[in-house]
Amino acid sequence: MAAYNAQDSYQGSYRAGTITMTVLGVLFVILRFLARWKKSLKPGLDDFFIVLALFPLLALVGLMLSLTNYGMGLHSQVLPLANIIMIAKLLLIFEIMYVTTVATTKISILLMYCRIFPTREIRIASLVLGGMTLSWLVAIILVSVFQCNPIPRAWDTRIPGKCINLKGMFIGNAVPNILTDILILSLPVKVVWGLHASLTHRLSVIGIFLLGSFVVFTSAYRFATIFGFDPTDIAWTLGRSCTWCVVESSTGIISACMPTLRPLFMIFSSKFSSRSGTRSRTTDLDQSKGYELDNSALRPANEPRNKTRTQLEVSHADDGSEDEVPLNSIRVQQYMTWQESRGDSFRGYK
């Protein structure tokens, strides 16, 4: 067994990281509903699921703080056996709350995609990814509960029986989780790329959805911490991984909320705003050089030149899209009315 310092402790950093990320996750959910209120929109099914994800997240935080109080962040060798047993019991519940939070958040994101992109392709892909997520959730819960035979051996190794390889279970948990994260984040890219819009606008919309890509990095880092797990020093070697479970769960919720916050961003910046309105200009061609038109080529040579009054009206008609992302500006239609009056005659084009 490697030498250790009995004074080593990460309990303070684990508590601080856990509380900070949880506060951020809750804050982004509040901002999400504030954005919906700003647009006078009723909450959708995806909004209810993101609220639902907060309940296991808060339970996860409570469990993490309890684990820390029992000695998580210290070496197991300095803890009494009762604390080690309690940590093992709490870890079983912790794993269930973690996967429940992650799965519920992913379902919320998929429901948001179905609302924003009501296409058959997105619905089928969301259904497949949702099925994969729920299957992953059920599988991890069953493996966590029945990791040992008998079940109590999971927290008390003095009981005779057998257990599965915990490190292998953690890796089996993380790999499908990261893969579905990547697939879900990349799902809207193809749809947005196929829209009839400028390259800059399509990239800006894709960028909005990819703002949540940092959840993939948190998942990958948590996955890396698993390889340091040592069953003989569970309180020390699982502390960082458990903390990053909370970080990943919170960043997942933040990622789910980011694309919905555009109405709030518009308060501070007009960068992604979709503008609608009507510009009307009436000019006298004899007085305005900026809009003077020489139409001699369109008239017979013997036709006298008359004063021409030109009215140019351009109207951007938004289709009333309720999407938080600037997809409505892609669907803006432009109408131009050109009226020209010459004496008693009138010609109009539309």
C-alpha positions as CSV (number, residue, x, y, z in Angstrom):
1,M,0.0,0.0,0.0
2,A,1.3,3.4,-0.9
3,A,2.4,5.7,1.9
4,Y,-0.1,8.5,2.8
5,N,-0.2,11.6,5.0
6,A,-2.9,11.4,7.6
7,Q,-3.3,15.2,7.4
8,D,-4.2,15.1,3.7
9,S,-7.7,16.5,3.2
10,Y,-9.7,17.7,0.2
11,Q,-12.9,18.1,2.2
12,G,-13.0,21.9,1.9
13,S,-12.5,21.9,-1.9
14,Y,-15.1,19.2,-2.3
15,R,-17.7,21.2,-0.3
16,A,-16.9,24.5,-2.1
17,G,-17.0,22.9,-5.6
18,T,-20.3,21.1,-4.9
19,I,-22.1,24.1,-3.5
20,T,-20.9,26.5,-6.1
21,M,-21.9,24.4,-9.1
22,T,-25.2,23.6,-7.6
23,V,-26.0,27.2,-7.1
24,L,-25.1,27.9,-10.7
25,G,-27.3,25.1,-12.0
26,V,-30.3,26.4,-10.0
27,L,-29.6,29.9,-11.1
28,F,-29.6,29.0,-14.8
29,V,-33.0,27.2,-14.4
30,I,-34.4,30.4,-12.8
31,L,-33.0,32.4,-15.7
32,R,-34.6,29.9,-18.2
33,F,-38.0,30.6,-16.7
34,L,-37.3,34.3,-16.6
35,A,-36.6,34.2,-20.3
36,R,-39.9,32.4,-21.0
37,W,-41.7,35.0,-18.9
38,K,-39.9,37.7,-20.9
39,K,-41.4,36.4,-24.1
40,S,-44.8,35.7,-22.5
41,L,-44.5,32.0,-23.2
42,K,-45.9,29.2,-21.2
43,P,-43.4,26.6,-20.0
44,G,-43.1,23.6,-22.2
45,L,-42.5,19.9,-21.5
46,D,-38.7,20.4,-21.7
47,D,-39.0,23.1,-19.1
48,F,-40.8,20.8,-16.7
49,F,-38.2,18.1,-17.2
50,I,-35.3,20.5,-16.4
51,V,-37.1,21.4,-13.1
52,L,-37.5,17.7,-12.5
53,A,-33.7,17.2,-12.9
54,L,-33.2,19.7,-10.1
55,F,-34.6,17.3,-7.5
56,P,-32.1,14.5,-7.9
57,L,-29.4,17.1,-8.3
58,L,-30.3,18.6,-4.9
59,A,-30.4,15.1,-3.4
60,L,-26.9,14.5,-5.0
61,V,-25.6,17.6,-3.3
62,G,-27.0,16.6,0.0
63,L,-25.4,13.1,-0.3
64,M,-22.1,14.7,-1.3
65,L,-22.0,16.9,1.7
66,S,-23.0,13.9,3.9
67,L,-20.2,11.9,2.4
68,T,-17.8,14.7,3.2
69,N,-19.0,14.8,6.8
70,Y,-18.4,11.1,7.1
71,G,-14.8,11.4,5.8
72,M,-14.9,11.6,2.0
73,G,-11.7,13.5,1.1
74,L,-9.7,11.8,3.8
75,H,-7.8,8.5,3.6
76,S,-9.8,5.5,4.6
77,Q,-7.1,4.4,7.0
78,V,-7.8,7.3,9.4
79,L,-11.6,6.7,9.5
80,P,-13.5,4.3,11.8
81,L,-15.1,1.3,10.2
82,A,-18.6,2.7,10.9
83,N,-17.8,5.7,8.7
84,I,-16.4,3.5,5.9
85,I,-19.7,1.5,5.9
86,M,-21.8,4.6,5.9
87,I,-19.8,6.1,3.0
88,A,-20.3,2.9,1.0
89,K,-24.1,3.0,1.7
90,L,-24.3,6.6,0.6
91,L,-22.3,6.0,-2.5
92,L,-24.9,3.5,-3.7
93,I,-27.6,6.0,-3.4
94,F,-25.3,8.7,-4.8
95,E,-24.8,6.7,-8.0
96,I,-28.5,6.4,-8.5
97,M,-29.2,10.1,-8.0
98,Y,-26.3,11.0,-10.4
99,V,-27.5,8.9,-13.3
100,T,-31.1,10.1,-12.7
101,T,-30.0,13.7,-12.9
102,V,-28.0,13.2,-16.1
103,A,-30.7,11.2,-17.8
104,T,-33.5,13.6,-17.0
105,T,-31.4,16.5,-18.3
106,K,-30.8,14.7,-21.5
107,I,-34.5,14.0,-22.0
108,S,-35.2,17.7,-21.4
109,I,-32.6,18.7,-24.2
110,L,-34.2,16.2,-26.6
111,L,-37.7,17.6,-25.9
112,M,-36.4,21.1,-26.6
113,Y,-35.0,19.9,-29.9
114,C,-38.4,18.5,-30.8
115,R,-40.1,21.8,-30.0
116,I,-37.6,24.0,-31.9
117,F,-37.2,21.6,-34.8
118,P,-40.5,19.9,-35.4
119,T,-39.2,17.7,-38.2
120,R,-39.6,13.9,-38.6
121,E,-35.8,13.4,-38.7
122,I,-35.3,15.2,-35.3
123,R,-38.2,13.4,-33.7
124,I,-36.9,10.0,-34.7
125,A,-33.4,10.8,-33.7
126,S,-34.6,12.2,-30.4
127,L,-36.7,9.1,-29.8
128,V,-33.7,6.8,-30.4
129,L,-31.4,8.8,-28.2
130,G,-34.1,9.1,-25.5
131,G,-34.5,5.3,-25.6
132,M,-30.7,4.9,-25.3
133,T,-30.6,7.3,-22.3
134,L,-33.4,5.6,-20.5
135,S,-31.9,2.1,-21.1
136,W,-28.6,3.4,-19.7
137,L,-30.4,4.8,-16.7
138,V,-32.2,1.5,-15.9
139,A,-29.0,-0.5,-16.5
140,I,-26.9,1.6,-14.2
141,I,-29.5,1.6,-11.4
142,L,-29.8,-2.2,-11.6
143,V,-26.0,-2.7,-11.6
144,S,-25.6,-0.3,-8.7
145,V,-28.2,-2.0,-6.6
146,F,-27.2,-5.6,-7.4
147,Q,-23.4,-5.1,-7.6
148,C,-22.9,-7.6,-4.8
149,N,-24.5,-10.8,-3.9
150,P,-25.8,-10.5,-1.2
151,I,-26.6,-6.8,-1.6
152,P,-25.4,-5.7,1.9
153,R,-21.9,-6.8,0.9
154,A,-21.7,-3.6,-1.2
155,W,-21.2,-1.6,2.0
156,D,-19.9,-4.2,4.4
157,T,-17.1,-6.4,3.0
158,R,-17.1,-8.6,6.1
159,I,-20.2,-10.3,4.8
160,P,-19.4,-13.3,2.7
161,G,-20.3,-13.0,-1.0
162,K,-19.1,-11.7,-4.4
163,C,-19.1,-8.3,-6.0
164,I,-18.5,-7.1,-9.5
165,N,-15.4,-5.0,-10.4
166,L,-16.3,-1.5,-9.3
167,K,-13.8,0.2,-11.5
168,G,-15.2,-1.7,-14.5
169,M,-18.7,-0.6,-13.5
170,F,-17.7,3.0,-13.3
171,I,-16.0,2.8,-16.8
172,G,-19.1,1.1,-18.2
173,N,-21.2,3.9,-16.8
174,A,-19.0,6.7,-18.2
175,V,-18.4,5.6,-21.8
176,P,-22.1,5.5,-23.0
177,N,-22.7,8.7,-21.1
178,I,-20.0,10.6,-23.0
179,L,-21.1,9.1,-26.3
180,T,-24.7,10.1,-25.9
181,D,-23.6,13.6,-24.8
182,I,-21.7,14.0,-28.1
183,L,-24.6,12.6,-30.2
184,I,-27.2,14.9,-28.5
185,L,-25.1,18.0,-28.9
186,S,-24.4,17.3,-32.5
187,L,-28.1,16.4,-33.4
188,P,-29.2,20.0,-34.4
189,V,-26.1,20.8,-36.4
190,K,-27.2,19.0,-39.6
191,V,-30.7,20.6,-39.5
192,V,-29.3,24.1,-38.9
193,W,-26.7,23.7,-41.6
194,G,-29.4,22.8,-44.2
195,L,-31.4,26.0,-43.5
196,H,-31.5,28.7,-46.2
197,A,-29.5,31.3,-44.4
198,S,-26.1,33.0,-44.6
199,L,-23.1,31.0,-43.5
200,T,-22.5,33.5,-40.6
201,H,-26.1,33.1,-39.4
202,R,-26.0,29.3,-39.5
203,L,-22.7,29.2,-37.6
204,S,-24.1,31.6,-35.0
205,V,-27.1,29.3,-34.4
206,I,-25.0,26.2,-34.3
207,G,-22.7,28.0,-31.8
208,I,-25.7,28.6,-29.5
209,F,-26.4,24.9,-29.3
210,L,-22.7,24.0,-28.9
211,L,-22.4,26.4,-25.9
212,G,-23.2,23.4,-23.8
213,S,-20.3,21.3,-25.2
214,F,-18.4,21.9,-22.0
215,V,-20.5,19.2,-20.3
216,V,-18.6,16.8,-22.5
217,F,-15.3,18.0,-21.1
218,T,-16.6,17.6,-17.5
219,S,-17.8,14.1,-18.4
220,A,-14.4,13.3,-19.9
221,Y,-12.5,14.6,-16.9
222,R,-14.7,12.7,-14.5
223,F,-14.0,9.6,-16.5
224,A,-10.3,10.2,-16.2
225,T,-10.6,10.4,-12.4
226,I,-12.0,6.9,-12.3
227,F,-8.7,5.3,-13.1
228,G,-7.3,6.5,-9.8
229,F,-9.9,4.5,-7.9
230,D,-8.5,2.1,-5.2
231,P,-11.0,-0.1,-3.4
232,T,-8.8,-0.2,-0.3
233,D,-8.9,3.7,0.0
234,I,-12.4,4.4,-1.2
235,A,-12.9,7.6,0.8
236,W,-9.8,9.2,-0.7
237,T,-9.8,7.9,-4.3
238,L,-13.5,8.4,-5.0
239,G,-13.8,11.9,-3.5
240,R,-12.7,13.7,-6.7
241,S,-14.8,11.6,-8.9
242,C,-17.9,12.1,-6.8
243,T,-17.3,15.9,-6.8
244,W,-17.1,15.9,-10.6
245,C,-20.3,13.9,-10.7
246,V,-22.0,16.9,-9.1
247,V,-20.1,19.3,-11.5
248,E,-21.1,17.2,-14.5
249,S,-24.8,17.1,-13.4
250,S,-24.8,20.9,-12.9
251,T,-23.1,21.7,-16.1
252,G,-25.6,19.4,-17.9
253,I,-28.4,21.5,-16.6
254,I,-26.6,24.7,-17.5
255,S,-26.0,23.3,-21.0
256,A,-29.7,22.5,-21.4
257,C,-30.6,26.1,-20.3
258,M,-28.1,28.0,-22.4
259,P,-30.0,27.9,-25.8
260,T,-33.2,29.3,-24.0
261,L,-31.6,32.4,-22.6
262,R,-31.5,34.5,-25.8
263,P,-34.3,36.8,-24.7
264,L,-32.2,37.8,-21.7
265,F,-29.1,38.3,-23.8
266,M,-31.0,40.6,-26.1
267,I,-31.5,43.0,-23.2
268,F,-27.7,43.6,-23.1
269,S,-26.9,43.1,-26.8
270,S,-28.7,43.2,-30.1
271,K,-26.2,40.8,-31.7
272,F,-28.7,37.9,-32.2
273,S,-31.9,40.0,-32.3
274,S,-34.3,39.5,-35.2
275,R,-35.6,42.8,-36.3
276,S,-38.9,43.5,-37.9
277,G,-40.4,46.7,-39.1
278,T,-41.1,48.8,-42.1
279,R,-38.9,51.4,-43.8
280,S,-40.7,53.9,-45.9
281,R,-39.0,56.5,-47.9
282,T,-40.6,59.1,-50.2
283,T,-38.3,61.2,-52.3
284,D,-38.7,63.9,-54.9
285,L,-36.2,62.9,-57.6
286,D,-35.5,66.6,-58.4
287,Q,-34.4,67.3,-54.8
288,S,-32.7,64.0,-53.6
289,K,-29.4,63.1,-55.3
290,G,-29.1,59.9,-53.3
291,Y,-32.2,58.4,-54.9
292,E,-32.2,60.2,-58.3
293,L,-32.9,57.8,-61.1
294,D,-32.1,58.5,-64.7
295,N,-34.8,56.6,-66.6
296,S,-34.2,58.2,-70.0
297,A,-33.2,54.8,-71.3
298,L,-36.7,53.5,-70.5
299,R,-38.6,56.4,-72.3
300,P,-39.0,57.2,-75.9
301,A,-36.7,60.1,-76.9
302,N,-39.6,62.4,-77.7
303,E,-41.4,61.8,-74.3
304,P,-41.1,64.9,-72.0
305,R,-39.5,64.4,-68.6
306,N,-42.0,64.8,-65.8
307,K,-41.4,65.0,-62.1
308,T,-41.4,61.5,-60.7
309,R,-42.4,60.5,-57.2
310,T,-41.0,57.2,-56.0
311,Q,-41.9,55.4,-52.9
312,L,-39.9,52.4,-51.7
313,E,-41.3,50.3,-48.9
314,V,-39.4,47.3,-47.5
315,S,-41.2,45.2,-44.9
316,H,-39.6,42.4,-42.8
317,A,-42.4,40.2,-41.7
318,D,-41.5,37.8,-38.9
319,D,-43.5,34.7,-38.9
320,G,-44.0,34.9,-35.1
321,S,-41.6,32.1,-34.2
322,E,-41.4,31.5,-30.5
323,D,-38.0,29.9,-30.6
324,E,-35.4,31.1,-28.2
325,V,-32.7,30.7,-30.7
326,P,-32.6,33.1,-33.7
327,L,-34.3,30.7,-36.1
328,N,-37.1,33.1,-36.8
329,S,-34.8,35.5,-38.6
330,I,-33.9,32.7,-41.0
331,R,-37.5,32.5,-42.0
332,V,-38.1,36.2,-42.4
333,Q,-39.8,37.0,-45.7
334,Q,-39.1,40.3,-47.5
335,Y,-41.7,42.2,-49.4
336,M,-40.9,45.2,-51.6
337,T,-43.4,47.6,-52.9
338,W,-42.4,50.0,-55.7
339,Q,-44.8,52.7,-56.7
340,E,-44.1,55.2,-59.4
341,S,-46.5,58.0,-60.3
342,R,-46.0,60.1,-63.5
343,G,-48.6,62.7,-64.1
344,D,-52.0,61.1,-64.2
345,S,-50.7,57.6,-64.8
346,F,-49.8,55.0,-62.1
347,R,-47.8,51.8,-62.3
348,G,-47.2,49.5,-59.4
349,Y,-45.0,46.5,-58.9
350,K,-45.0,44.0,-56.1
